[in-house]
Amino acid sequence: MRLPIVVPAALLFFSFITIVFALVQAVQIPLGALPEDSARLAATPISHFIHAVGGAVFGLLGPLQFGRVLAQKYGKLHRVCGRVFVITGFMLALSSLSLLWHFPDIGAPLASIGRLVFGLALGVALVIAMTAIRNRDFTRHRDWMIRAYAIGIGATAVSMVFIPIYAITGEPPMGLASDIAFIGSWTVCVIFAEWLVRRLPRAVNKSEQK
């Protein structure tokens, strides 16, 4: 993938807080030390743990996979990391749907619909990406991996909106405005990914994938 190093660096910087938060939760869950505002998720520790670990690894590997150096100079490592990225993506999608199933009232209806749509979309994007690489269609594979990453990391955009509000007011956003911010933030990630996909060259040098 021909993306300059500034893009992976920017993605890592953008998602750093969310990745750290997920790693902290991955430690808190087995210790039974979740904070009060997340305590109810202890009812489904396996789904919550899978979601935290999957999200952290997905967020870390995504930017590295899109870097030029890893794909060109370390093709085998790129493929191995790609498989792990896909596995953690499915972990993230399935655990999201599981948490939504167990806690259908955790958010307003609009937010719940958004979680359902994005959770399913992540799984679909990964399936299409893997089908493309099996068919040696590297361009299509690249495009759908970018889309999958944008969907999976959408929670980061939501956090970038919600965390400052929480820090200032001491309470998370509520009501219709919260739902619009939630769906809007995630949608912005998807739109940006689609814009990027359409700007990238349509032909990918297959030698870079070997």
Secondary structure, DSSP 4 states (H G I P E B T S, - for coil): ----THHHHHHHHHHHHHHHHHHHHHHHHHHT---GGGGGGGGSHHHHHHHHHHHHHHHHHHHHHT-HHHHHH-HHHHHHHHHHHHHHHHHHHHHHHHHHHH-TTSS-HHHHHHHHHHHHHHHHHHHHHHHHHHTT-HHHHHHHHHHHHHHHTHHHHHHHHHHHHHHHHSS---HHHHHHHHHHHHHHHHHHHHHHHHHS-S---GGGG-
